[in-house]
């Protein structure tokens, strides 16, 4: 990722000091760089030897970072990756505007590559991510959301950029449509697994590892899969406790809800659904020739469900 980091630093430059400060703060805050890594690994798995993969990886990271800046404002988050969020330090207005800068810088970089197919993939992905954000907002404090609808939201909001990242590697490698679709399935599925494990860690993680407060999703009124499953399988009394917490705020009942989640096996269920997604992802790239890049893609599929942060 060294060359990609060089591109990121170069393209972050702006004569406006606040833009540099906020951008560098969040870019350098210890993210996993999974999405840009998927661009590099996908291209490498197809034998790509050109010069655009690092630029595309940086573009994907800029889009992801912009979504984080906007997300933290919408959610009024104060902690991410064990550090204060950018909005907590610089304010909401600065975070939103610098997020806009990163989106527009990403599109400037796309134009430089001069490939309409790449523009289409990233424009569509950015639009779908925004739709996912709005769907999540509309379902805030909604205790009646189904598992199917929840999965649709996370495939829009989170997994779509994973899918786009892997698809980009295929497109610049000029592979056929079947191979492009297969690697896109891989990206979508590990992105879904990744989000499901995030959901699980919100009720079982170590704050020092996850970098955020336990129970943040419940505080924000988000009915994630552990809650949805617990409501569906628990007793009417248990379900009522969770519904009330989602609809009215559940900070005071957090440990009672945590016990209900554990008693109903909701965490095990969520983990299994993530494992299924990871297994589908791995099978989707079985056609790839053996290489270090394929090995790392398979390792990422495993990491997406075994991580504790």
C-alpha positions in Angstrom: 0.0 0.0 0.0 3.0 2.3 0.0 2.5 3.7 -3.5 -1.2 4.2 -2.7 -0.4 6.1 0.5 1.9 8.3 -1.6 -1.0 9.1 -4.0 -3.3 9.8 -1.1 -0.8 12.3 0.5 -0.3 14.0 -2.9 -3.9 14.3 -3.7 -4.9 15.5 -0.3 -3.0 18.7 -0.9 -5.0 21.9 -0.8 -4.1 25.5 -0.3 -6.9 25.6 2.3 -5.3 24.7 5.6 -8.5 23.3 7.3 -9.0 20.9 4.4 -5.5 19.5 4.9 -6.0 19.3 8.7 -9.3 17.4 8.6 -8.4 15.2 5.7 -5.1 14.1 7.2 -6.6 13.6 10.6 -9.1 11.0 9.4 -7.0 9.4 6.7 -4.2 8.9 9.2 -6.4 7.7 12.0 -5.6 4.0 11.8 -8.1 2.7 9.3 -7.8 -0.9 7.9 -7.4 0.3 4.2 -9.5 -2.8 3.2 -11.3 -1.1 0.3 -8.2 0.2 -1.4 -6.4 -3.1 -0.7 -9.2 -4.8 -2.6 -8.5 -2.7 -5.7 -4.8 -3.7 -5.6 -5.5 -7.4 -4.9 -8.2 -7.7 -7.5 -6.0 -6.2 -10.2 -3.1 -8.3 -9.1 -5.1 -11.5 -9.2 -5.9 -10.8 -12.8 -2.3 -10.1 -13.6 -2.6 -6.3 -14.1 0.7 -4.6 -14.8 -0.4 -1.0 -15.5 -0.2 2.2 -13.5 -3.8 3.0 -12.5 -4.5 0.6 -9.7 -2.9 2.8 -7.0 -4.9 5.9 -8.2 -8.1 3.9 -8.1 -7.2 2.6 -4.6 -6.8 6.2 -3.4 -10.1 7.2 -5.1 -11.9 4.4 -3.2 -10.3 5.5 0.1 -11.3 9.1 -0.5 -14.9 8.1 -1.1 -14.9 5.9 2.0 -13.4 8.7 4.1 -16.0 11.1 2.9 -18.7 8.8 3.9 -17.1 8.4 7.4 -17.0 12.2 7.8 -20.7 12.5 6.9 -21.7 9.5 8.9 -20.2 10.8 12.1 -22.1 14.1 11.7 -25.4 12.3 11.0 -24.9 9.9 13.9 -23.4 12.6 16.3 -20.6 10.2 16.9 -17.7 11.3 19.2 -15.4 8.3 18.9 -14.0 6.3 16.0 -10.9 4.0 16.0 -10.2 5.0 19.6 -9.9 8.7 18.6 -12.2 11.6 18.8 -14.1 12.0 15.5 -13.3 14.8 13.1 -16.6 16.5 13.9 -15.9 16.3 17.6 -12.7 18.2 17.0 -13.3 20.5 14.0 -17.1 20.8 14.2 -19.9 19.5 12.0 -19.7 22.2 9.3 -16.0 21.5 8.7 -16.5 17.7 8.6 -19.4 17.9 6.0 -17.5 20.4 3.8 -14.3 18.4 3.9 -16.2 15.3 3.1 -17.6 17.2 0.0 -14.0 18.1 -0.9 -12.9 14.4 -0.8 -15.8 13.4 -3.0 -15.1 16.0 -5.5 -11.3 15.3 -5.4 -12.1 11.6 -6.0 -14.1 12.5 -9.2 -11.3 14.8 -10.4 -9.0 11.8 -10.1 -11.5 9.6 -12.1 -11.5 12.2 -14.9 -7.7 12.0 -15.1 -7.9 8.2 -15.7 -10.2 8.9 -18.6 -12.2 5.7 -18.6 -16.0 6.0 -18.8 -16.5 2.5 -17.4 -14.6 3.4 -14.3 -16.6 6.6 -14.0 -19.8 4.6 -14.3 -18.8 2.1 -11.6 -17.8 4.8 -9.1 -20.6 7.2 -9.8 -23.2 4.4 -9.4 -21.5 3.2 -6.2 -21.4 6.6 -4.7 -25.1 7.1 -5.5 -26.1 3.8 -4.1 -24.1 4.4 -0.9 -26.0 7.7 -0.5 -29.3 5.8 -0.9 -28.2 3.4 1.7 -27.4 6.2 4.1 -30.9 7.7 3.6 -32.5 4.2 4.0 -30.7 3.8 7.3 -31.8 7.3 8.4 -35.4 6.5 7.5 -35.2 3.3 9.6 -33.7 4.9 12.6 -35.9 4.1 15.6 -37.8 1.6 13.5 -38.3 -1.6 15.5 -40.2 -3.3 12.7 -37.5 -3.6 10.1 -37.1 -7.1 8.7 -33.8 -9.0 8.3 -34.3 -8.8 4.5 -34.7 -5.1 4.6 -31.7 -4.7 6.9 -29.5 -6.7 4.6 -30.6 -4.5 1.7 -29.5 -1.4 3.7 -26.0 -2.7 4.5 -25.5 -4.0 1.0 -26.2 -0.4 -0.2 -24.4 1.5 2.6 -21.4 -0.6 3.2 -20.9 -3.5 0.8 -21.4 -1.6 -2.4 -18.0 0.1 -2.1 -16.3 -3.3 -1.5 -18.0 -4.5 -4.6 -16.9 -1.5 -6.6 -13.3 -1.8 -5.4 -13.0 -5.4 -6.6 -14.8 -4.6 -9.9 -12.4 -1.8 -10.6 -9.5 -4.2 -10.5 -11.2 -6.4 -13.0 -12.1 -3.6 -15.4 -8.6 -2.2 -15.6 -7.4 -5.8 -16.2 -9.7 -6.1 -19.2 -11.2 -9.4 -18.1 -14.4 -10.9 -19.5 -17.8 -10.0 -18.0 -18.2 -13.4 -16.2 -14.9 -12.8 -14.3 -15.8 -9.2 -13.5 -19.2 -10.3 -12.0 -17.5 -13.1 -10.0 -15.0 -10.8 -8.4 -17.8 -8.3 -7.8 -19.8 -11.0 -5.9 -16.7 -11.6 -3.8 -16.5 -7.9 -2.9 -20.2 -7.6 -2.1 -20.2 -10.7 0.1 -17.2 -9.8 2.2 -18.5 -6.3 2.5 -21.7 -7.7 3.9 -19.8 -10.0 6.2 -17.7 -7.1 7.4 -20.7 -5.1 8.4 -22.4 -8.0 10.1 -19.3 -8.5 12.3 -19.4 -4.8 13.1 -23.0 -5.3 14.3 -21.9 -8.2 16.4 -18.9 -6.3 17.9 -21.2 -3.5 19.0 -22.6 -6.0 21.5 -19.6 -8.1 22.2 -16.4 -6.3 21.4 -13.7 -4.7 23.5 -13.8 -0.9 23.2 -10.0 -0.8 23.2 -10.1 -3.1 20.1 -13.1 -1.8 18.3 -12.3 1.9 18.8 -15.9 2.8 19.6 -18.2 2.7 22.5 -20.2 -0.6 23.2 -23.8 -0.1 22.4 -23.4 2.8 20.0 -25.9 1.3 17.5 -28.6 1.0 20.1 -28.0 4.6 21.4 -28.5 5.8 17.8 -31.7 3.7 17.4 -30.3 1.3 14.8 -32.0 -2.1 14.7 -29.0 -4.2 13.5 -29.2 -8.0 13.0 -28.5 -9.0 16.6 -31.5 -7.0 17.7 -33.7 -8.0 14.8 -33.0 -11.7 15.5 -33.5 -11.3 19.3 -36.9 -9.6 18.7 -38.0 -12.4 16.4 -36.9 -15.3 18.6 -37.3 -13.9 22.1 -40.4 -13.9 24.3 -42.9 -11.2 23.9 -41.6 -9.5 27.0 -38.0 -9.6 25.7 -39.1 -8.3 22.3 -41.0 -5.5 24.0 -37.9 -4.4 25.9 -35.8 -4.2 22.7 -38.5 -2.5 20.7 -38.9 0.2 23.4 -35.1 0.7 23.5 -34.9 1.1 19.7 -37.9 3.5 19.5 -37.2 5.6 22.6 -33.5 5.2 23.4 -32.0 2.2 25.3 -29.0 3.4 27.1 -30.5 2.6 30.5 -31.5 -0.9 29.5 -28.4 -1.7 27.6 -27.2 -4.6 29.9 -30.7 -6.1 30.1 -30.8 -6.0 26.3 -27.3 -7.5 26.1 -28.5 -10.4 28.2 -31.5 -10.9 25.9 -29.2 -10.9 22.9 -27.0 -13.6 24.5 -30.0 -15.7 25.7 -31.6 -15.8 22.3 -28.3 -16.8 20.5 -28.5 -13.6 18.4 -24.7 -13.1 18.4 -24.1 -16.7 17.2 -26.8 -16.3 14.5 -25.2 -13.0 13.3 -21.8 -14.7 13.2 -23.1 -17.6 11.2 -24.7 -15.3 8.6 -21.4 -13.4 8.3 -19.6 -16.8 7.8 -22.1 -17.8 5.1 -21.3 -14.5 3.3 -17.6 -15.1 3.6 -17.9 -18.7 2.3 -19.9 -17.5 -0.8 -17.2 -14.8 -1.4 -14.4 -17.4 -1.3 -16.2 -19.7 -3.7 -16.8 -16.9 -6.1 -13.1 -16.5 -6.8 -12.3 -20.2 -7.0 -11.7 -19.7 -10.8 -8.7 -17.5 -10.2 -5.3 -18.9 -10.8 -3.3 -19.5 -7.6 -1.2 -16.5 -6.7 -0.2 -14.4 -3.7 -3.0 -12.0 -4.6 -5.6 -14.7 -4.6 -4.2 -16.0 -1.3 -4.6 -12.6 0.3 -8.1 -12.3 -1.1 -9.0 -15.6 0.6 -7.3 -14.4 3.8 -9.4 -11.2 3.7 -12.6 -13.3 3.5 -11.5 -15.1 6.6 -10.4 -11.9 8.4 -13.8 -10.3 7.7 -15.5 -12.8 10.1 -12.7 -13.6 12.6 -11.6 -10.1 13.5 -12.2 -8.5 16.9 -11.8 -4.9 15.8 
